[in-house]
Amino acid sequence: MEERTQSTKFGIALPKNVVNEIEAQAKKLGMTRSEYIAKVLTGELRNTRERVVVAALKASKLRNPNDNLPYIQKLVEDSRDWLGSFDIETCTSQARERLLVGDELDPRNNPAALRTILRKYKEQSDYWGYAADKRLTDLRKFAEGVDLKENVVLRVWDELLKEGS
């Protein structure tokens, strides 16, 4: 059964050139004008909420510059695939967008940051039974994507494996 969201109609005055652009984009995407406007507004609202969260996290970091764990926890929380499971590729792209790369993840600067991400990846890869070569490939791509040396990521990964966490 299809879930329906209750809609409310409202009117808005827009410049003709904006209306023309909306109609052109909607047509390209095979949508109605209303569907297109709803999609754009929904995306903008989601982006605005995320900017507010990131601003709050940045303010927190200004108060305590050596603690980026709230950023990392939010990053891990937001790094989900369409099934709602942690996804290392999404995490990598989100980390880049949020500038949580390089020194921000380096264990010498922030010991818990990289471990938090890799612990979540380990939990996910154990659950799905990823083969060792897939894990290694994923970890290498992650290291490259977040501007860390591969050996740093693999060292922390090995520590997690030894802990059995």
C-alpha positions as CSV (number, residue, x, y, z in Angstrom):
1,M,0.0,0.0,0.0
2,E,1.4,3.4,-1.0
3,E,2.0,5.8,1.9
4,R,0.5,9.2,1.2
5,T,1.8,12.4,2.7
6,Q,-0.8,15.0,3.5
7,S,-0.3,18.0,1.3
8,T,-1.2,21.7,1.7
9,K,-1.6,24.0,-1.2
10,F,-0.2,27.5,-1.1
11,G,0.3,30.3,-3.6
12,I,3.6,32.1,-4.2
13,A,4.5,34.9,-6.6
14,L,7.7,34.2,-8.5
15,P,9.4,36.1,-11.3
16,K,8.6,34.7,-14.7
17,N,12.2,33.7,-15.4
18,V,12.2,31.5,-12.3
19,V,8.9,29.9,-13.2
20,N,10.3,29.2,-16.7
21,E,13.3,27.5,-15.1
22,I,11.2,25.5,-12.8
23,E,9.0,24.3,-15.7
24,A,12.1,23.4,-17.8
25,Q,13.7,21.5,-15.0
26,A,10.5,19.7,-14.1
27,K,9.9,18.7,-17.7
28,K,13.5,17.4,-18.0
29,L,13.0,15.2,-14.9
30,G,9.5,14.1,-16.0
31,M,7.8,15.7,-13.0
32,T,5.0,18.1,-12.6
33,R,5.9,21.7,-11.5
34,S,4.5,21.0,-8.1
35,E,6.5,17.8,-7.7
36,Y,9.6,19.6,-8.7
37,I,9.1,22.5,-6.3
38,A,8.3,20.1,-3.5
39,K,11.5,18.1,-4.2
40,V,13.6,21.2,-4.3
41,L,12.1,22.6,-1.1
42,T,12.5,19.3,0.7
43,G,16.1,19.1,-0.3
44,E,16.8,22.7,0.8
45,L,15.1,22.1,4.2
46,R,17.3,19.0,4.7
47,N,20.4,21.0,3.8
48,T,19.4,23.8,6.1
49,R,19.0,21.4,9.0
50,E,22.4,19.9,8.3
51,R,24.0,23.3,8.1
52,V,22.5,24.1,11.5
53,V,23.9,20.9,13.0
54,V,27.3,21.4,11.4
55,A,27.4,25.0,12.7
56,A,26.5,23.8,16.2
57,L,29.3,21.2,16.0
58,K,31.7,23.8,14.8
59,A,30.8,26.0,17.8
60,S,31.4,23.1,20.1
61,K,34.8,22.5,18.5
62,L,35.7,26.2,19.0
63,R,35.0,25.7,22.7
64,N,37.2,22.6,22.8
65,P,39.4,22.5,19.8
66,N,41.0,19.1,20.6
67,D,37.7,17.2,20.7
68,N,36.1,16.5,17.4
69,L,34.3,13.4,18.6
70,P,30.8,15.0,18.4
71,Y,31.6,15.7,14.7
72,I,32.7,12.1,14.1
73,Q,29.6,10.7,15.9
74,K,27.3,12.8,13.8
75,L,29.3,11.8,10.7
76,V,28.9,8.1,11.5
77,E,25.2,8.6,12.2
78,D,24.7,10.3,8.9
79,S,26.7,7.7,6.9
80,R,23.8,5.3,6.1
81,D,22.9,3.5,2.9
82,W,19.3,3.1,1.6
83,L,18.8,0.2,4.1
84,G,19.8,2.4,7.0
85,S,23.1,0.6,7.5
86,F,26.5,2.2,7.9
87,D,28.2,2.8,4.6
88,I,32.0,3.5,4.3
89,E,31.7,5.2,0.9
90,T,29.0,7.5,2.2
91,C,31.1,8.2,5.3
92,T,34.1,9.1,3.1
93,S,32.1,11.6,1.0
94,Q,30.4,13.0,4.0
95,A,33.8,13.4,5.7
96,R,35.1,15.3,2.7
97,E,32.1,17.6,2.6
98,R,32.4,18.3,6.3
99,L,36.2,18.8,6.1
100,L,36.8,15.9,8.5
101,V,39.9,14.7,6.7
102,G,43.6,14.5,7.3
103,D,44.6,15.9,10.7
104,E,41.0,15.8,11.9
105,L,41.1,12.0,11.7
106,D,44.8,11.4,12.4
107,P,45.1,9.3,15.6
108,R,48.1,11.4,16.8
109,N,45.7,14.4,17.0
110,N,42.4,12.8,17.8
111,P,42.8,9.2,19.0
112,A,39.1,8.4,19.1
113,A,38.1,9.9,15.8
114,L,39.4,7.2,13.3
115,R,38.7,4.4,15.8
116,T,35.0,5.4,16.0
117,I,34.6,5.3,12.2
118,L,36.5,2.0,11.8
119,R,34.7,0.4,14.7
120,K,31.4,1.1,13.0
121,Y,32.8,-0.2,9.7
122,K,34.0,-3.4,11.5
123,E,30.6,-3.9,13.0
124,Q,29.0,-3.5,9.5
125,S,31.5,-5.7,7.7
126,D,31.3,-8.4,10.4
127,Y,27.5,-8.4,10.2
128,W,27.5,-8.8,6.4
129,G,30.5,-11.2,6.3
130,Y,32.6,-9.1,4.0
131,A,35.6,-11.0,2.7
132,A,39.1,-9.8,3.8
133,D,40.0,-8.5,0.3
134,K,36.8,-6.4,0.2
135,R,37.5,-4.9,3.6
136,L,41.1,-4.1,2.6
137,T,39.8,-2.4,-0.6
138,D,37.2,-0.4,1.3
139,L,39.8,0.7,3.9
140,R,42.3,1.7,1.2
141,K,39.6,3.8,-0.6
142,F,38.6,5.3,2.7
143,A,42.2,6.3,3.6
144,E,42.7,7.9,0.2
145,G,39.3,9.6,0.4
146,V,40.0,11.2,3.8
147,D,43.6,12.1,3.1
148,L,45.2,9.7,5.5
149,K,48.1,7.4,4.8
150,E,46.9,3.9,4.2
151,N,49.3,2.5,6.8
152,V,47.7,4.7,9.5
153,V,44.2,3.4,8.7
154,L,45.4,-0.2,8.5
155,R,47.3,0.1,11.8
156,V,44.2,1.3,13.6
157,W,42.2,-1.4,11.8
158,D,44.7,-4.1,13.0
159,E,44.4,-2.8,16.6
160,L,40.6,-3.1,16.4
161,L,40.9,-6.7,15.1
162,K,43.3,-7.6,18.0
163,E,40.9,-6.1,20.5
164,G,38.1,-8.2,19.1
165,S,35.7,-5.3,19.4
